[in-house]
Amino acid sequence: MSSEAQPISASQFAEAIEDLPIENLYSKAFEINNSVAHLQQSNKLLQEYSDSIKNDTSLASDTRANGDKDCLDAIKENEVVIERQLGRVVLLKTEVERRGGRWHEADPSAKQDTTNDNEGTTTGTGQTSTNGDAASIHHPPRLSDDELRRQLEARMAEGSDEEEGMHL
């Protein structure tokens, strides 16, 4: 195995999610969107720091001109990861829609509305509780990270032995 493992390809990811329950597809999308949000926040902070170096008159002009190279390199790497992760969310959405479902959750561009009225509570999952009690909202069972990883590894082992390891 190489010292630097590579993430699985988009086609392998799409194949790996084919048999997962819909609840797990949404869970994975939520997890990915959370990861993307953290990477975007990191990029913002890294950029602010690099910009602060450009404005620091106590540093040499050649240092100021370039900003912090390590921070700028990290931003570029994060952008590659963000793009790949957002592509995976699209694959998850496509899989839900392929099964005849409607993508209604884990989409950062969609408004996550939780309202309370006489007709019930609409949750972020699109399910309705008729009495508005949070305890009555149905939460589908979810696989643990370890169980999801085991299922994905088993699924990938069936397909190809070309690459070792698995990284989502």
TAPE-V688938 format. One record per residue. N is the residue number from 1. RES is the residue in one small letter. SS is DSSP state (A for helix, B for strand, O for the rest). BURIAL is I if it has 16 or more other ideal C-beta (glycine too) atoms within 10 Angstrom, else O. D_LAST is the distance of its C-alpha to the last C-alpha in whole Angstrom. Layout:
N/RES/SS/BURIAL/D_LAST
N/RES/SS/BURIAL/D_LAST
//
This chain:
1/m/O/O/17
2/s/O/O/17
3/s/O/O/17
4/e/O/O/14
5/a/O/O/11
6/q/O/O/9
7/p/O/O/6
8/i/O/I/6
9/s/O/O/9
10/a/A/O/9
11/s/A/O/12
12/q/A/I/10
13/f/A/I/7
14/a/A/I/11
15/e/A/I/12
16/a/A/I/10
17/i/O/I/11
18/e/O/O/15
19/d/O/O/16
20/l/O/I/14
21/p/O/O/17
22/i/A/O/17
23/e/A/O/17
24/n/A/I/14
25/l/A/I/13
26/y/A/I/15
27/s/A/I/13
28/k/A/I/10
29/a/A/I/11
30/f/A/I/14
31/e/A/I/11
32/i/A/I/9
33/n/A/I/13
34/n/A/O/14
35/s/A/O/12
36/v/A/I/13
37/a/A/O/16
38/h/A/O/16
39/l/A/I/15
40/q/A/O/18
41/q/A/O/20
42/s/A/O/20
43/n/A/I/21
44/k/A/O/24
45/l/A/O/25
46/l/A/I/24
47/q/A/I/26
48/e/A/O/29
49/y/A/O/29
50/s/A/I/30
51/d/A/O/32
52/s/A/O/34
53/i/A/I/35
54/k/A/O/36
55/n/O/O/38
56/d/O/O/39
57/t/O/O/43
58/s/O/O/43
59/l/O/O/41
60/a/O/O/42
61/s/A/O/42
62/d/A/O/40
63/t/A/O/37
64/r/A/O/37
65/a/A/O/37
66/n/A/O/34
67/g/O/I/32
68/d/O/I/29
69/k/A/O/28
70/d/A/O/25
71/c/A/I/24
72/l/A/O/24
73/d/A/O/22
74/a/A/I/19
75/i/A/I/20
76/k/A/O/19
77/e/A/O/16
78/n/A/I/15
79/e/A/O/16
80/v/A/O/14
81/v/A/O/11
82/i/A/I/12
83/e/A/O/13
84/r/A/I/10
85/q/A/I/9
86/l/A/O/12
87/g/A/O/12
88/r/A/I/9
89/v/A/I/11
90/v/A/O/14
91/l/A/I/12
92/l/A/I/12
93/k/A/I/16
94/t/A/O/17
95/e/A/I/16
96/v/A/I/18
97/e/A/O/21
98/r/A/O/21
99/r/O/O/22
100/g/O/O/25
101/g/O/O/23
102/r/O/O/24
103/w/O/I/21
104/h/O/O/22
105/e/O/I/20
106/a/O/I/17
107/d/O/I/18
108/p/O/O/19
109/s/O/O/22
110/a/O/O/24
111/k/O/O/26
112/q/O/O/25
113/d/O/O/29
114/t/O/O/30
115/t/B/O/34
116/n/B/O/37
117/d/B/O/40
118/n/O/O/42
119/e/O/O/40
120/g/B/I/37
121/t/B/I/34
122/t/B/I/31
123/t/O/I/28
124/g/O/I/25
125/t/O/I/24
126/g/O/O/27
127/q/O/O/28
128/t/B/O/32
129/s/B/I/34
130/t/O/O/38
131/n/O/O/39
132/g/O/O/37
133/d/O/O/36
134/a/A/O/32
135/a/A/O/33
136/s/A/O/33
137/i/O/I/30
138/h/O/O/28
139/h/O/O/24
140/p/O/O/23
141/p/O/O/21
142/r/O/O/18
143/l/O/I/16
144/s/O/O/15
145/d/A/O/12
146/d/A/O/13
147/e/A/O/14
148/l/A/I/11
149/r/A/O/9
150/r/A/O/13
151/q/A/I/13
152/l/A/I/10
153/e/A/O/11
154/a/A/O/14
155/r/A/I/13
156/m/A/I/12
157/a/A/O/15
158/e/A/O/17
159/g/A/O/16
160/s/O/O/16
161/d/O/O/17
162/e/O/O/17
163/e/O/O/14
164/e/O/O/13
165/g/O/O/10
166/m/O/I/7
167/h/O/O/4
168/l/O/I/0
//
